[in-house]
Amino acid sequence: MRAPATIPSLSSFPGNSSTEPTATADAASLHHPAPLRASGRAFAQIAQFHPELTAFRRDLHAHPELGFEEVYTSSRVVHALKLCGVDEVHTGVGKTGVVAVIKGQQPGKAAGSSGVRHMVGLRADMDALPMTEHNEFGWKSSKAGLMHGCGHDGHTTMLVGAARYLAETRNFAGDAVLVFQPAEEGRGGADAMIKDGLFERFPVQSIYAMHNWPAMRPGTIGINPGPMMAAADRITIEITGKGGHGAHAYLAVDSVLVAAHIITAVQSIVSRNVKAMDNAVISICAVRAGELGAMSVVPETAMLVGTVRTFKPEVQDLVERRLKELCASVAQGFGATATVKYERIYPATINSPAEYSLATAVADQLVGAENVVRNLEPSMGSEDFSFMLRVKPGAYLRLGQGEQLPDGKGGTVGGVGSRFLHNSCYDFNDSVLPLGSALFAGIVERSLPLA
C-alpha cells in the first residue's frame, strides 16, 4: 500500500503556523485519540492517516464560523479535497457550500436511465454555533462567542477522510458526490443548496448523512427505518385586550390573564387531540407583556413564542388548526382577540426503506451487528438534512462518540465525547473519525458496486 500523501502533514495545512491558536503540533503533543476497532479495508486504510484527520478537525474547531459565513472552513475543505485528488470541486453552492465529485473505476449507469451515471451523495454540515466555549484545551475556539458545539467540525473532517480514501481506491462504479453544506443551525443551508440547483447539477439517486451522538458509546451506530428527527415549527401568538389600571382591572381586558390561560390550554392539544400512538410537542418558550417597572399597568397586548415538533404531516396540520381555533376561542371568552402565526421551519427527517437497509448493512459489516442499533428512538430535535430527504431518498445515521468510564463505585462516568450537543464544554471525539469516514466510504462502495 503506498504511503498516504493526499492529506498533508500537520505543518503543511494552510493556517497551521505556530503563531495561530490552532490544533497542530500542540494537539499532537496533548493527546492522541484512542484507536477504535472496526472491520474492512476502508477503515484500515483510513486509520493510517488518523493523526492528519485529527489535526484537521481540531483546526476547524479552533476557527468556528456561523452559517453562510464559512469562508475559512470552506477554503480549508477545498484545499484538502484538491490534495486528496478528487475529480471536481465546486464552490459557492448555496453561498458557502462546497461540492466534490469522485469518479469510480467504472462509469456505472443508473437503473432505468439512458446514459446517466449512477451517483450517490454524502453530506456533512460545516457551521458552528453562537455560543461561548468553556473548554481549555489547545484547540478551543479562537473566536469569542463562537463555538463548534455540535460536532460539525467532526462531520466535515469525516467526509474529507472519506474523500481521500475514495479518491485513492475508486472501488466503485459511478460517481460519489460529496456535499459540504453550510448553515445547518437554523439558517436552512440545505434548502439554500437545493434552490441553488444542487440536485440538477449533481443528480444523485440517493443521499446519506450522519451525526455524532454523545448518548451512544464509540464504536456503535444508530439508525431506524422511518423518522429520525422531528419537524420544527415556530409559533407566535399575539393577544390584544384593553389596557388599564391594575387597581381598576374590571375596566380592562387583561392580556396577561388571557396569555396564562392560553399557555395552559394549548397543552390539551397533545393530550386530547393527538392520537396516543403519535408524537407531538408544543412548548411555549417565551412570554412578553407589560413593563417590569410599571407594576400597576395592565398591558393591552401580550406575545407568546414557542415551538411545535411532529413527525407526521397530518399531525402537524392538526396541531396548527387546533392552535388557531383554541387560542382564538380562549381569547374571545375573555373579551380579547388572539392570532397565531404558524411557521413551518424544518420538515421531519425520515429515512427511506431501501437506503435504511443499505446503510444498516454497511454498519453491520463495519462494527458488527451487535453494535448497530436498528430501531433507534427518534429525536424530537430537528435537522435540515430533511430538506434533502424530501427531494431524494436517503438515510440519516447516528455515530456513537460518548465514552463511559468506570467510576470506581460500580457505575460509570462520562469520558471523552460524552458532553451533549450544544453544551459549552462539548467536543467532538476524535477517536471516531476513521469510523465515520469508513462508514461514508462503505455506503458509496455498497451503493455503486463494481461489475
Buried (B, 14 or more C-beta within 10 A) or exposed (E): EEEBEBBBEBEEBEBBEEEEBBBBBBBBEEEEBEEBEBEBBBBEBBBEBBBBBBBBBBBBBBBBBBBBBBEBBBBBBBBBBEBBBBEBBBBEBBBBBBBBBBBBBBEBBBEEEEEBBBBBBBBBBBBBBEBEBEBEBBBBBBBEEBBBBBBBBBBBBBBBBBBBBBBBBBBBBBBBBBBBBBBBBBBBBBBBBBEBEBBEEBBBBBBBBBBBBBBBBBBBBBBBBEBBBBBBBBBBBBBBBBBBEEEEEEEBBBBBBBBBBBBEBBEEBBEEBBEEEEBBBBBBEEBEBBEEEEEEBBBBBBBBBBBBBBBBEEBBEBBBEBBBEBBBEBBEEBEBBBEBEBEEBBBBBBBBEEBBBBBBBBBBBBBBEEBBBBEBEBBBBBBBBBBBBBBBBBBBBBBBBBBBEEEEEEEEEBBBBBBBBEBEEBBBBBBBBBBBBBBBBBBBBBBBBEE
